[in-house]
Amino acid sequence: MKLGIGAVGLPSQADFRKAGTARYALQVVEHMARLEPESEFNVFVAHDFGRPEEWRADNIVLQPVTKYRLHWALSGWKARSLGCQAWFAPTYEIARGPWLPQVAMIHDLFPLTNPEWFSEPDLSRAREAIDRSCRKANLLLANSEDTAQRIRARYPALKSPIRITPLGPGNLRPRTDRAPVERPYVLTLGTLEPRKNIPALIEGFALLRATHPELRLVVGGGKGWREGPIFDRVRELGLEDAVEFAGYVDDADLPRLFADAECFVMPSLAEGFGIPVLEAMHYGAPVACSDIGALAEVGGEIAVYFDPASPQRIAEGIERRLATDRREAVEAGFQRAERFTWERTAQLTLEAIRSDLQVR
Protein backbone atom coordinates (compact mmCIF):
# COMPACT_ATOMS: atom_id res chain seq x y z
CA MET A 1 0.00 0.00 0.00
CA LYS A 2 1.09 3.56 -0.73
CA LEU A 3 -0.49 6.44 1.16
CA GLY A 4 -0.29 10.18 0.67
CA ILE A 5 -0.45 12.02 3.99
CA GLY A 6 -1.20 15.72 4.46
CA ALA A 7 1.00 17.24 7.16
CA VAL A 8 2.09 20.63 5.79
CA GLY A 9 0.62 22.33 8.85
CA LEU A 10 2.72 20.39 11.36
CA PRO A 11 4.89 22.83 13.33
CA SER A 12 8.62 22.93 12.67
CA GLN A 13 9.49 23.58 16.33
CA ALA A 14 10.09 20.32 18.15
CA ASP A 15 8.26 21.34 21.37
CA PHE A 16 5.03 22.08 19.51
CA ARG A 17 5.05 18.60 17.99
CA LYS A 18 4.53 17.03 21.40
CA ALA A 19 0.89 17.93 21.88
CA GLY A 20 -2.52 17.68 20.31
CA THR A 21 -3.03 16.82 16.67
CA ALA A 22 0.70 17.09 15.92
CA ARG A 23 1.50 14.35 18.42
CA TYR A 24 -1.23 12.18 16.89
CA ALA A 25 0.20 12.63 13.39
CA LEU A 26 3.73 11.76 14.49
CA GLN A 27 2.67 8.69 16.44
CA VAL A 28 0.17 7.19 14.04
CA VAL A 29 2.45 7.53 11.01
CA GLU A 30 5.40 6.10 12.94
CA HIS A 31 3.44 3.04 14.06
CA MET A 32 1.76 2.44 10.70
CA ALA A 33 5.21 2.37 9.14
CA ARG A 34 6.40 -0.11 11.76
CA LEU A 35 3.42 -2.38 11.29
CA GLU A 36 3.70 -2.42 7.49
CA PRO A 37 7.35 -2.08 6.47
CA GLU A 38 6.38 -3.13 2.94
CA SER A 39 4.02 -0.15 2.58
CA GLU A 40 5.12 3.40 1.73
CA PHE A 41 3.94 6.54 3.48
CA ASN A 42 4.49 9.75 1.51
CA VAL A 43 4.14 12.63 3.97
CA PHE A 44 3.67 16.11 2.51
CA VAL A 45 5.34 18.61 4.86
CA ALA A 46 6.53 22.23 4.84
CA HIS A 47 9.89 22.74 3.10
CA ASP A 48 11.60 23.72 6.39
CA PHE A 49 10.22 20.76 8.34
CA GLY A 50 13.04 18.71 9.82
CA ARG A 51 12.56 14.96 9.89
CA PRO A 52 11.47 14.01 13.44
CA GLU A 53 13.03 11.11 15.27
CA GLU A 54 9.73 9.24 15.07
CA TRP A 55 9.87 9.23 11.28
CA ARG A 56 13.28 7.66 10.68
CA ALA A 57 11.88 4.55 9.00
CA ASP A 58 12.87 4.11 5.34
CA ASN A 59 9.25 3.65 4.26
CA ILE A 60 8.30 7.14 5.52
CA VAL A 61 9.11 9.43 2.59
CA LEU A 62 8.95 13.19 3.16
CA GLN A 63 7.61 15.27 0.29
CA PRO A 64 8.63 18.91 1.00
CA VAL A 65 6.18 21.57 -0.20
CA THR A 66 7.35 25.02 -1.27
CA LYS A 67 4.45 26.33 -3.38
CA TYR A 68 1.64 26.14 -0.87
CA ARG A 69 -1.27 27.41 -2.97
CA LEU A 70 -0.38 24.95 -5.71
CA HIS A 71 -0.11 22.20 -3.12
CA TRP A 72 -3.56 22.88 -1.69
CA ALA A 73 -5.05 22.72 -5.18
CA LEU A 74 -3.15 19.72 -6.52
CA SER A 75 -1.95 17.65 -3.54
CA GLY A 76 -4.23 14.75 -4.39
CA TRP A 77 -3.06 14.74 -8.01
CA LYS A 78 0.59 14.85 -6.89
CA ALA A 79 0.04 11.93 -4.52
CA ARG A 80 -1.64 9.89 -7.23
CA SER A 81 1.25 10.63 -9.59
CA LEU A 82 3.55 9.09 -6.96
CA GLY A 83 1.48 5.93 -7.02
CA CYS A 84 -0.48 6.59 -3.82
CA GLN A 85 -3.77 4.74 -3.50
CA ALA A 86 -5.40 6.95 -0.87
CA TRP A 87 -4.95 10.24 1.00
CA PHE A 88 -4.82 10.38 4.80
CA ALA A 89 -5.46 13.63 6.65
CA PRO A 90 -4.36 13.21 10.31
CA THR A 91 -4.68 16.97 10.99
CA TYR A 92 -7.60 18.00 8.75
CA GLU A 93 -5.49 18.60 5.60
CA ILE A 94 -8.01 17.10 3.23
CA ALA A 95 -6.95 17.16 -0.43
CA ARG A 96 -8.92 19.13 -2.99
CA GLY A 97 -10.14 17.35 -6.07
CA PRO A 98 -11.38 13.82 -6.82
CA TRP A 99 -8.04 12.15 -7.51
CA LEU A 100 -7.89 9.78 -4.54
CA PRO A 101 -10.20 8.29 -1.90
CA GLN A 102 -9.63 10.11 1.36
CA VAL A 103 -9.65 9.33 5.07
CA ALA A 104 -9.67 12.07 7.72
CA MET A 105 -9.14 11.90 11.46
CA ILE A 106 -11.66 14.03 13.36
CA HIS A 107 -10.25 14.95 16.76
CA ASP A 108 -13.27 16.99 17.87
CA LEU A 109 -15.95 19.37 16.58
CA PHE A 110 -15.57 22.05 19.23
CA PRO A 111 -14.77 24.97 16.86
CA LEU A 112 -18.09 24.18 15.16
CA THR A 113 -20.21 23.46 18.22
CA ASN A 114 -18.63 25.82 20.77
CA PRO A 115 -17.00 28.76 18.96
CA GLU A 116 -17.07 30.81 22.18
CA TRP A 117 -14.14 28.72 23.44
CA PHE A 118 -11.79 29.96 20.71
CA SER A 119 -10.26 33.11 19.28
CA GLU A 120 -9.72 34.36 15.76
CA PRO A 121 -8.09 33.77 13.34
CA ASP A 122 -7.61 30.18 14.50
CA LEU A 123 -11.34 29.69 14.93
CA SER A 124 -12.27 30.40 11.30
CA ARG A 125 -9.47 28.22 9.95
CA ALA A 126 -10.39 25.33 12.22
CA ARG A 127 -14.10 25.54 11.42
CA GLU A 128 -13.45 25.47 7.69
CA ALA A 129 -10.92 22.62 7.89
CA ILE A 130 -13.07 20.39 10.12
CA ASP A 131 -16.24 21.00 8.13
CA ARG A 132 -14.48 20.26 4.82
CA SER A 133 -12.98 17.07 6.23
CA CYS A 134 -16.34 15.79 7.45
CA ARG A 135 -18.06 16.59 4.16
CA LYS A 136 -15.39 15.48 1.69
CA ALA A 137 -13.66 12.44 3.22
CA ASN A 138 -14.76 8.99 2.06
CA LEU A 139 -13.91 7.59 5.50
CA LEU A 140 -13.84 9.33 8.87
CA LEU A 141 -11.85 8.25 11.90
CA ALA A 142 -12.86 9.36 15.39
CA ASN A 143 -10.76 9.15 18.55
CA SER A 144 -13.75 8.19 20.70
CA GLU A 145 -17.34 7.06 20.42
CA ASP A 146 -18.29 10.44 21.89
CA THR A 147 -16.64 12.24 18.97
CA ALA A 148 -18.32 9.87 16.51
CA GLN A 149 -21.73 10.62 18.03
CA ARG A 150 -21.07 14.35 17.75
CA ILE A 151 -20.18 13.94 14.06
CA ARG A 152 -23.39 12.02 13.38
CA ALA A 153 -25.45 14.65 15.20
CA ARG A 154 -23.81 17.51 13.30
CA TYR A 155 -24.03 15.79 9.91
CA PRO A 156 -27.20 13.64 9.97
CA ALA A 157 -27.06 13.04 6.21
CA LEU A 158 -23.45 11.81 6.33
CA LYS A 159 -22.93 8.65 4.28
CA SER A 160 -19.21 8.10 4.90
CA PRO A 161 -18.45 5.42 7.50
CA ILE A 162 -16.98 6.44 10.86
CA ARG A 163 -14.48 4.14 12.56
CA ILE A 164 -13.32 4.52 16.18
CA THR A 165 -9.53 4.55 16.62
CA PRO A 166 -8.74 5.34 20.29
CA LEU A 167 -5.42 7.05 20.90
CA GLY A 168 -2.28 6.03 22.75
CA PRO A 169 -0.55 7.84 25.63
CA GLY A 170 1.55 10.97 25.36
CA ASN A 171 5.29 11.36 25.35
CA LEU A 172 6.14 8.51 27.69
CA ARG A 173 9.34 8.77 29.69
CA PRO A 174 10.89 6.70 32.49
CA ARG A 175 10.12 7.83 36.03
CA THR A 176 12.73 10.05 37.63
CA ASP A 177 13.64 10.75 41.26
CA ARG A 178 13.27 14.49 40.89
CA ALA A 179 10.09 15.98 42.34
CA PRO A 180 9.67 19.36 40.60
CA VAL A 181 7.14 20.86 43.06
CA GLU A 182 6.38 20.87 46.78
CA ARG A 183 4.04 18.17 48.11
CA PRO A 184 1.22 17.40 48.84
CA TYR A 185 -0.62 18.62 45.76
CA VAL A 186 -3.46 17.97 43.37
CA LEU A 187 -2.44 18.18 39.72
CA THR A 188 -4.22 19.37 36.58
CA LEU A 189 -2.60 19.57 33.18
CA GLY A 190 -3.57 21.22 29.90
CA THR A 191 -3.35 24.38 27.85
CA LEU A 192 -4.94 27.32 29.66
CA GLU A 193 -8.09 27.87 27.61
CA PRO A 194 -11.83 28.14 28.37
CA ARG A 195 -12.67 24.52 27.53
CA LYS A 196 -10.37 23.26 30.29
CA ASN A 197 -12.64 24.88 32.92
CA ILE A 198 -9.82 25.88 35.28
CA PRO A 199 -11.74 28.71 37.03
CA ALA A 200 -14.36 26.20 38.21
CA LEU A 201 -11.59 23.88 39.41
CA ILE A 202 -10.01 26.74 41.38
CA GLU A 203 -13.36 27.46 43.04
CA GLY A 204 -13.77 23.78 43.85
CA PHE A 205 -10.24 23.66 45.22
CA ALA A 206 -11.02 26.61 47.50
CA LEU A 207 -13.93 24.59 48.94
CA LEU A 208 -11.71 21.52 49.31
CA ARG A 209 -9.17 23.50 51.32
CA ALA A 210 -11.68 23.76 54.15
CA THR A 211 -11.00 20.08 54.96
CA HIS A 212 -7.56 19.77 53.35
CA PRO A 213 -5.69 23.02 54.15
CA GLU A 214 -2.35 21.32 53.48
CA LEU A 215 -3.13 20.68 49.83
CA ARG A 216 -1.81 22.76 46.95
CA LEU A 217 -3.06 22.88 43.37
CA VAL A 218 -0.47 22.59 40.60
CA VAL A 219 -1.64 23.77 37.19
CA GLY A 220 0.62 22.53 34.40
CA GLY A 221 0.33 23.83 30.86
CA GLY A 222 1.20 26.83 28.77
CA LYS A 223 -0.98 29.87 28.20
CA GLY A 224 -3.47 29.45 25.38
CA TRP A 225 -6.19 32.04 24.96
CA ARG A 226 -8.69 33.81 27.21
CA GLU A 227 -6.76 32.64 30.24
CA GLY A 228 -7.21 35.90 32.21
CA PRO A 229 -10.19 34.68 34.30
CA ILE A 230 -8.04 31.85 35.66
CA PHE A 231 -5.55 34.19 37.32
CA ASP A 232 -8.35 36.57 38.36
CA ARG A 233 -10.12 33.79 40.24
CA VAL A 234 -6.97 32.84 42.14
CA ARG A 235 -6.54 36.45 43.31
CA GLU A 236 -10.23 36.87 44.18
CA LEU A 237 -10.16 33.76 46.36
CA GLY A 238 -6.84 34.64 47.99
CA LEU A 239 -5.16 31.43 46.77
CA GLU A 240 -1.90 32.91 45.50
CA ASP A 241 0.13 30.80 47.94
CA ALA A 242 -1.86 27.61 47.33
CA VAL A 243 -2.02 27.51 43.52
CA GLU A 244 1.15 27.07 41.47
CA PHE A 245 1.20 27.69 37.73
CA ALA A 246 3.97 25.43 36.48
CA GLY A 247 3.73 26.54 32.85
CA TYR A 248 4.74 24.16 30.09
CA VAL A 249 5.98 20.96 31.75
CA ASP A 250 9.00 19.28 30.22
CA ASP A 251 8.56 15.62 29.30
CA ALA A 252 11.29 14.63 31.75
CA ASP A 253 9.28 16.06 34.66
CA LEU A 254 5.90 14.54 33.78
CA PRO A 255 6.39 11.05 35.26
CA ARG A 256 7.28 12.26 38.74
CA LEU A 257 4.78 15.13 38.61
CA PHE A 258 1.97 12.63 38.02
CA ALA A 259 3.29 9.96 40.40
CA ASP A 260 3.77 12.35 43.33
CA ALA A 261 0.33 13.94 43.01
CA GLU A 262 -2.36 13.02 45.53
CA CYS A 263 -4.57 12.77 42.48
CA PHE A 264 -4.91 14.11 38.94
CA VAL A 265 -7.97 16.23 38.16
CA MET A 266 -9.36 16.99 34.69
CA PRO A 267 -12.41 19.29 34.92
CA SER A 268 -12.83 19.87 31.15
CA LEU A 269 -16.19 20.92 29.73
CA ALA A 270 -15.49 18.72 26.69
CA GLU A 271 -12.71 16.55 25.28
CA GLY A 272 -12.28 14.63 22.07
CA PHE A 273 -10.36 11.90 23.88
CA GLY A 274 -8.42 12.85 27.03
CA ILE A 275 -4.78 11.82 26.77
CA PRO A 276 -3.85 13.40 30.16
CA VAL A 277 -6.21 10.94 31.90
CA LEU A 278 -4.41 8.09 30.15
CA GLU A 279 -1.01 9.55 31.08
CA ALA A 280 -2.09 9.89 34.72
CA MET A 281 -3.08 6.24 34.88
CA HIS A 282 0.14 5.20 33.18
CA TYR A 283 2.32 7.12 35.65
CA GLY A 284 0.41 6.21 38.80
CA ALA A 285 -1.87 9.13 39.64
CA PRO A 286 -5.43 8.37 40.81
CA VAL A 287 -7.88 10.20 38.53
CA ALA A 288 -10.88 12.43 39.19
CA CYS A 289 -12.43 13.96 36.07
CA SER A 290 -15.53 15.35 34.40
CA ASP A 291 -18.40 12.96 33.73
CA ILE A 292 -18.32 13.61 29.99
CA GLY A 293 -18.42 10.87 27.40
CA ALA A 294 -14.88 10.89 26.06
CA LEU A 295 -13.19 10.94 29.46
CA ALA A 296 -15.43 8.13 30.69
CA GLU A 297 -14.32 6.05 27.69
CA VAL A 298 -10.71 6.48 28.78
CA GLY A 299 -11.11 6.28 32.55
CA GLY A 300 -13.73 3.51 32.59
CA GLU A 301 -14.55 2.35 36.12
CA ILE A 302 -11.14 3.44 37.38
CA ALA A 303 -11.76 7.20 37.58
CA VAL A 304 -13.98 9.16 39.97
CA TYR A 305 -16.37 11.42 38.06
CA PHE A 306 -18.01 14.78 38.81
CA ASP A 307 -20.19 17.42 37.16
CA PRO A 308 -17.74 20.00 35.74
CA ALA A 309 -20.36 22.75 35.81
CA SER A 310 -20.43 22.78 39.63
CA PRO A 311 -17.43 23.77 41.79
CA GLN A 312 -19.16 22.02 44.70
CA ARG A 313 -19.37 18.76 42.73
CA ILE A 314 -15.74 19.15 41.65
CA ALA A 315 -14.68 19.49 45.29
CA GLU A 316 -16.79 16.47 46.27
CA GLY A 317 -15.29 14.42 43.43
CA ILE A 318 -11.74 15.20 44.53
CA GLU A 319 -12.71 14.42 48.12
CA ARG A 320 -14.05 11.00 47.07
CA ARG A 321 -10.88 10.33 45.12
CA LEU A 322 -8.67 11.23 48.08
CA ALA A 323 -10.71 8.95 50.34
CA THR A 324 -10.16 5.81 48.24
CA ASP A 325 -7.29 3.37 48.67
CA ARG A 326 -4.44 4.91 46.70
CA ARG A 327 -2.55 1.69 46.05
CA GLU A 328 -5.61 -0.03 44.60
CA ALA A 329 -6.44 3.00 42.43
CA VAL A 330 -2.90 3.22 41.07
CA GLU A 331 -2.71 -0.51 40.26
CA ALA A 332 -6.09 -0.44 38.54
CA GLY A 333 -4.93 2.57 36.54
CA PHE A 334 -1.78 0.78 35.43
CA GLN A 335 -3.84 -2.14 34.13
CA ARG A 336 -6.35 0.03 32.28
CA ALA A 337 -3.66 2.19 30.67
CA GLU A 338 -2.18 -0.89 29.02
CA ARG A 339 -5.27 -1.13 26.82
CA PHE A 340 -4.40 2.08 24.96
CA THR A 341 -1.37 1.98 22.65
CA TRP A 342 -0.33 3.78 19.48
CA GLU A 343 0.27 0.41 17.86
CA ARG A 344 -3.43 -0.37 18.33
CA THR A 345 -4.37 3.05 16.95
CA ALA A 346 -2.25 2.44 13.86
CA GLN A 347 -3.58 -1.09 13.41
CA LEU A 348 -7.20 0.05 13.55
CA THR A 349 -6.40 2.88 11.12
CA LEU A 350 -4.81 0.56 8.58
CA GLU A 351 -7.66 -1.93 8.89
CA ALA A 352 -10.23 0.82 8.28
CA ILE A 353 -8.38 2.14 5.21
CA ARG A 354 -8.07 -1.33 3.70
CA SER A 355 -11.65 -2.40 4.36
CA ASP A 356 -13.61 0.81 3.79
CA LEU A 357 -11.55 2.32 0.95
CA GLN A 358 -10.76 -1.03 -0.66
CA VAL A 359 -7.02 -0.32 -0.64
CA ARG A 360 -4.66 -3.28 -0.94
C-alpha positions as CSV (number, residue, x, y, z in Angstrom):
1,M,0.0,0.0,0.0
2,K,1.1,3.6,-0.7
3,L,-0.5,6.4,1.2
4,G,-0.3,10.2,0.7
5,I,-0.5,12.0,4.0
6,G,-1.2,15.7,4.5
7,A,1.0,17.2,7.2
8,V,2.1,20.6,5.8
9,G,0.6,22.3,8.8
10,L,2.7,20.4,11.4
11,P,4.9,22.8,13.3
12,S,8.6,22.9,12.7
13,Q,9.5,23.6,16.3
14,A,10.1,20.3,18.2
15,D,8.3,21.3,21.4
16,F,5.0,22.1,19.5
17,R,5.1,18.6,18.0
18,K,4.5,17.0,21.4
19,A,0.9,17.9,21.9
20,G,-2.5,17.7,20.3
21,T,-3.0,16.8,16.7
22,A,0.7,17.1,15.9
23,R,1.5,14.3,18.4
24,Y,-1.2,12.2,16.9
25,A,0.2,12.6,13.4
26,L,3.7,11.8,14.5
27,Q,2.7,8.7,16.4
28,V,0.2,7.2,14.0
29,V,2.4,7.5,11.0
30,E,5.4,6.1,12.9
31,H,3.4,3.0,14.1
32,M,1.8,2.4,10.7
33,A,5.2,2.4,9.1
34,R,6.4,-0.1,11.8
35,L,3.4,-2.4,11.3
36,E,3.7,-2.4,7.5
37,P,7.4,-2.1,6.5
38,E,6.4,-3.1,2.9
39,S,4.0,-0.1,2.6
40,E,5.1,3.4,1.7
41,F,3.9,6.5,3.5
42,N,4.5,9.8,1.5
43,V,4.1,12.6,4.0
44,F,3.7,16.1,2.5
45,V,5.3,18.6,4.9
46,A,6.5,22.2,4.8
47,H,9.9,22.7,3.1
48,D,11.6,23.7,6.4
49,F,10.2,20.8,8.3
50,G,13.0,18.7,9.8
51,R,12.6,15.0,9.9
52,P,11.5,14.0,13.4
53,E,13.0,11.1,15.3
54,E,9.7,9.2,15.1
55,W,9.9,9.2,11.3
56,R,13.3,7.7,10.7
57,A,11.9,4.6,9.0
58,D,12.9,4.1,5.3
59,N,9.3,3.7,4.3
60,I,8.3,7.1,5.5
61,V,9.1,9.4,2.6
62,L,8.9,13.2,3.2
63,Q,7.6,15.3,0.3
64,P,8.6,18.9,1.0
65,V,6.2,21.6,-0.2
66,T,7.3,25.0,-1.3
67,K,4.4,26.3,-3.4
68,Y,1.6,26.1,-0.9
69,R,-1.3,27.4,-3.0
70,L,-0.4,25.0,-5.7
71,H,-0.1,22.2,-3.1
72,W,-3.6,22.9,-1.7
73,A,-5.0,22.7,-5.2
74,L,-3.1,19.7,-6.5
75,S,-1.9,17.6,-3.5
76,G,-4.2,14.7,-4.4
77,W,-3.1,14.7,-8.0
78,K,0.6,14.8,-6.9
79,A,0.0,11.9,-4.5
80,R,-1.6,9.9,-7.2
81,S,1.2,10.6,-9.6
82,L,3.6,9.1,-7.0
83,G,1.5,5.9,-7.0
84,C,-0.5,6.6,-3.8
85,Q,-3.8,4.7,-3.5
86,A,-5.4,6.9,-0.9
87,W,-5.0,10.2,1.0
88,F,-4.8,10.4,4.8
89,A,-5.5,13.6,6.7
90,P,-4.4,13.2,10.3
91,T,-4.7,17.0,11.0
92,Y,-7.6,18.0,8.7
93,E,-5.5,18.6,5.6
94,I,-8.0,17.1,3.2
95,A,-6.9,17.2,-0.4
96,R,-8.9,19.1,-3.0
97,G,-10.1,17.4,-6.1
98,P,-11.4,13.8,-6.8
99,W,-8.0,12.2,-7.5
100,L,-7.9,9.8,-4.5
101,P,-10.2,8.3,-1.9
102,Q,-9.6,10.1,1.4
103,V,-9.6,9.3,5.1
104,A,-9.7,12.1,7.7
105,M,-9.1,11.9,11.5
106,I,-11.7,14.0,13.4
107,H,-10.2,14.9,16.8
108,D,-13.3,17.0,17.9
109,L,-15.9,19.4,16.6
110,F,-15.6,22.1,19.2
111,P,-14.8,25.0,16.9
112,L,-18.1,24.2,15.2
113,T,-20.2,23.5,18.2
114,N,-18.6,25.8,20.8
115,P,-17.0,28.8,19.0
116,E,-17.1,30.8,22.2
117,W,-14.1,28.7,23.4
118,F,-11.8,30.0,20.7
119,S,-10.3,33.1,19.3
120,E,-9.7,34.4,15.8
121,P,-8.1,33.8,13.3
122,D,-7.6,30.2,14.5
123,L,-11.3,29.7,14.9
124,S,-12.3,30.4,11.3
125,R,-9.5,28.2,9.9
126,A,-10.4,25.3,12.2
127,R,-14.1,25.5,11.4
128,E,-13.4,25.5,7.7
129,A,-10.9,22.6,7.9
130,I,-13.1,20.4,10.1
131,D,-16.2,21.0,8.1
132,R,-14.5,20.3,4.8
133,S,-13.0,17.1,6.2
134,C,-16.3,15.8,7.5
135,R,-18.1,16.6,4.2
136,K,-15.4,15.5,1.7
137,A,-13.7,12.4,3.2
138,N,-14.8,9.0,2.1
139,L,-13.9,7.6,5.5
140,L,-13.8,9.3,8.9
141,L,-11.9,8.3,11.9
142,A,-12.9,9.4,15.4
143,N,-10.8,9.2,18.6
144,S,-13.7,8.2,20.7
145,E,-17.3,7.1,20.4
146,D,-18.3,10.4,21.9
147,T,-16.6,12.2,19.0
148,A,-18.3,9.9,16.5
149,Q,-21.7,10.6,18.0
150,R,-21.1,14.3,17.7
151,I,-20.2,13.9,14.1
152,R,-23.4,12.0,13.4
153,A,-25.4,14.6,15.2
154,R,-23.8,17.5,13.3
155,Y,-24.0,15.8,9.9
156,P,-27.2,13.6,10.0
157,A,-27.1,13.0,6.2
158,L,-23.5,11.8,6.3
159,K,-22.9,8.6,4.3
160,S,-19.2,8.1,4.9
161,P,-18.4,5.4,7.5
162,I,-17.0,6.4,10.9
163,R,-14.5,4.1,12.6
164,I,-13.3,4.5,16.2
165,T,-9.5,4.5,16.6
166,P,-8.7,5.3,20.3
167,L,-5.4,7.0,20.9
168,G,-2.3,6.0,22.8
169,P,-0.5,7.8,25.6
170,G,1.6,11.0,25.4
171,N,5.3,11.4,25.3
172,L,6.1,8.5,27.7
173,R,9.3,8.8,29.7
174,P,10.9,6.7,32.5
175,R,10.1,7.8,36.0
176,T,12.7,10.0,37.6
177,D,13.6,10.7,41.3
178,R,13.3,14.5,40.9
179,A,10.1,16.0,42.3
180,P,9.7,19.4,40.6
181,V,7.1,20.9,43.1
182,E,6.4,20.9,46.8
183,R,4.0,18.2,48.1
184,P,1.2,17.4,48.8
185,Y,-0.6,18.6,45.8
186,V,-3.5,18.0,43.4
187,L,-2.4,18.2,39.7
188,T,-4.2,19.4,36.6
189,L,-2.6,19.6,33.2
190,G,-3.6,21.2,29.9
191,T,-3.4,24.4,27.9
192,L,-4.9,27.3,29.7
193,E,-8.1,27.9,27.6
194,P,-11.8,28.1,28.4
195,R,-12.7,24.5,27.5
196,K,-10.4,23.3,30.3
197,N,-12.6,24.9,32.9
198,I,-9.8,25.9,35.3
199,P,-11.7,28.7,37.0
200,A,-14.4,26.2,38.2
201,L,-11.6,23.9,39.4
202,I,-10.0,26.7,41.4
203,E,-13.4,27.5,43.0
204,G,-13.8,23.8,43.9
205,F,-10.2,23.7,45.2
206,A,-11.0,26.6,47.5
207,L,-13.9,24.6,48.9
208,L,-11.7,21.5,49.3
209,R,-9.2,23.5,51.3
210,A,-11.7,23.8,54.2
211,T,-11.0,20.1,55.0
212,H,-7.6,19.8,53.3
213,P,-5.7,23.0,54.1
214,E,-2.3,21.3,53.5
215,L,-3.1,20.7,49.8
216,R,-1.8,22.8,46.9
217,L,-3.1,22.9,43.4
218,V,-0.5,22.6,40.6
219,V,-1.6,23.8,37.2
220,G,0.6,22.5,34.4
221,G,0.3,23.8,30.9
222,G,1.2,26.8,28.8
223,K,-1.0,29.9,28.2
224,G,-3.5,29.5,25.4
225,W,-6.2,32.0,25.0
226,R,-8.7,33.8,27.2
227,E,-6.8,32.6,30.2
228,G,-7.2,35.9,32.2
229,P,-10.2,34.7,34.3
230,I,-8.0,31.8,35.7
231,F,-5.6,34.2,37.3
232,D,-8.3,36.6,38.4
233,R,-10.1,33.8,40.2
234,V,-7.0,32.8,42.1
235,R,-6.5,36.4,43.3
236,E,-10.2,36.9,44.2
237,L,-10.2,33.8,46.4
238,G,-6.8,34.6,48.0
239,L,-5.2,31.4,46.8
240,E,-1.9,32.9,45.5
241,D,0.1,30.8,47.9
242,A,-1.9,27.6,47.3
243,V,-2.0,27.5,43.5
244,E,1.2,27.1,41.5
245,F,1.2,27.7,37.7
246,A,4.0,25.4,36.5
247,G,3.7,26.5,32.8
248,Y,4.7,24.2,30.1
249,V,6.0,21.0,31.8
250,D,9.0,19.3,30.2
251,D,8.6,15.6,29.3
252,A,11.3,14.6,31.7
253,D,9.3,16.1,34.7
254,L,5.9,14.5,33.8
255,P,6.4,11.0,35.3
256,R,7.3,12.3,38.7
257,L,4.8,15.1,38.6
258,F,2.0,12.6,38.0
259,A,3.3,10.0,40.4
260,D,3.8,12.3,43.3
261,A,0.3,13.9,43.0
262,E,-2.4,13.0,45.5
263,C,-4.6,12.8,42.5
264,F,-4.9,14.1,38.9
265,V,-8.0,16.2,38.2
266,M,-9.4,17.0,34.7
267,P,-12.4,19.3,34.9
268,S,-12.8,19.9,31.2
269,L,-16.2,20.9,29.7
270,A,-15.5,18.7,26.7
271,E,-12.7,16.5,25.3
272,G,-12.3,14.6,22.1
273,F,-10.4,11.9,23.9
274,G,-8.4,12.8,27.0
275,I,-4.8,11.8,26.8
276,P,-3.9,13.4,30.2
277,V,-6.2,10.9,31.9
278,L,-4.4,8.1,30.1
279,E,-1.0,9.5,31.1
280,A,-2.1,9.9,34.7
281,M,-3.1,6.2,34.9
282,H,0.1,5.2,33.2
283,Y,2.3,7.1,35.6
284,G,0.4,6.2,38.8
285,A,-1.9,9.1,39.6
286,P,-5.4,8.4,40.8
287,V,-7.9,10.2,38.5
288,A,-10.9,12.4,39.2
289,C,-12.4,14.0,36.1
290,S,-15.5,15.3,34.4
291,D,-18.4,13.0,33.7
292,I,-18.3,13.6,30.0
293,G,-18.4,10.9,27.4
294,A,-14.9,10.9,26.1
295,L,-13.2,10.9,29.5
296,A,-15.4,8.1,30.7
297,E,-14.3,6.0,27.7
298,V,-10.7,6.5,28.8
299,G,-11.1,6.3,32.5
300,G,-13.7,3.5,32.6
301,E,-14.6,2.3,36.1
302,I,-11.1,3.4,37.4
303,A,-11.8,7.2,37.6
304,V,-14.0,9.2,40.0
305,Y,-16.4,11.4,38.1
306,F,-18.0,14.8,38.8
307,D,-20.2,17.4,37.2
308,P,-17.7,20.0,35.7
309,A,-20.4,22.8,35.8
310,S,-20.4,22.8,39.6
311,P,-17.4,23.8,41.8
312,Q,-19.2,22.0,44.7
313,R,-19.4,18.8,42.7
314,I,-15.7,19.1,41.6
315,A,-14.7,19.5,45.3
316,E,-16.8,16.5,46.3
317,G,-15.3,14.4,43.4
318,I,-11.7,15.2,44.5
319,E,-12.7,14.4,48.1
320,R,-14.1,11.0,47.1
321,R,-10.9,10.3,45.1
322,L,-8.7,11.2,48.1
323,A,-10.7,9.0,50.3
324,T,-10.2,5.8,48.2
325,D,-7.3,3.4,48.7
326,R,-4.4,4.9,46.7
327,R,-2.5,1.7,46.1
328,E,-5.6,0.0,44.6
329,A,-6.4,3.0,42.4
330,V,-2.9,3.2,41.1
331,E,-2.7,-0.5,40.3
332,A,-6.1,-0.4,38.5
333,G,-4.9,2.6,36.5
334,F,-1.8,0.8,35.4
335,Q,-3.8,-2.1,34.1
336,R,-6.3,0.0,32.3
337,A,-3.7,2.2,30.7
338,E,-2.2,-0.9,29.0
339,R,-5.3,-1.1,26.8
340,F,-4.4,2.1,25.0
341,T,-1.4,2.0,22.7
342,W,-0.3,3.8,19.5
343,E,0.3,0.4,17.9
344,R,-3.4,-0.4,18.3
345,T,-4.4,3.1,17.0
346,A,-2.2,2.4,13.9
347,Q,-3.6,-1.1,13.4
348,L,-7.2,0.1,13.5
349,T,-6.4,2.9,11.1
350,L,-4.8,0.6,8.6
351,E,-7.7,-1.9,8.9
352,A,-10.2,0.8,8.3
353,I,-8.4,2.1,5.2
354,R,-8.1,-1.3,3.7
355,S,-11.7,-2.4,4.4
356,D,-13.6,0.8,3.8
357,L,-11.5,2.3,1.0
358,Q,-10.8,-1.0,-0.7
359,V,-7.0,-0.3,-0.6
360,R,-4.7,-3.3,-0.9
